[in-house]
Amino acid sequence: MPSFTKPTINLSPDISLTDLLWDDRHALVKYLNDPEISRNTLSIPYPYTAADADWWYHKIHDFEAQHHRPKEWAIRHLPSNELIGGIGITYSAHYGINNTYENGIGYWLAKPYRGQGIVTQAVVALCNYMFEVLKYQRINAFAYLHNIGSQRVLEKAGFEQVAIKPSFLTKDGLPIDVVAFKKMAVQNHQQS
């Protein structure tokens, strides 16, 4: 199956959003073996193993090659060239990958890099790409009700809180309350 290469998105001289590389598997295991990340995401298991990293790498590359659409970027620390997080498009199985209103974003960041504004920059940059290149009209995001940090990231990135949805998701057999957010494309209404 032919591969799909997405663009690199530079956030700063030290941070870029890049393709997920085979060599990133070690960093995935190193950083995702964090119970806090698992607790705040829907599908990242804890403990996180080398088999989980291999599965994720293949899932992303197979999806992108099959659909010729971007799905996941590595958040990369350029001085070390190390993957320090991830951000991607969460496609709705119900609405399909080409729907420009119902798909969203998800992200995570390694603990040593939190509190530096990196995720906010990544969210803004990915939203800009989705609006400008993929022609999205609305981007959705969900943050667990207990994850105040993620809610703040979305607010700083220009998302609007839509609703609190009790028992909206299920993780490990338990209901999860979420805060739903949306960000709309800016419409230019210039008069000639």
Summary of the structure (lengths in Angstrom):
residues: 192
radius of gyration: 16.4
end to end distance: 47.6
largest distance: 58.5
contacts: 530
relative contact order: 0.14
helix: 32%
strand: 30%
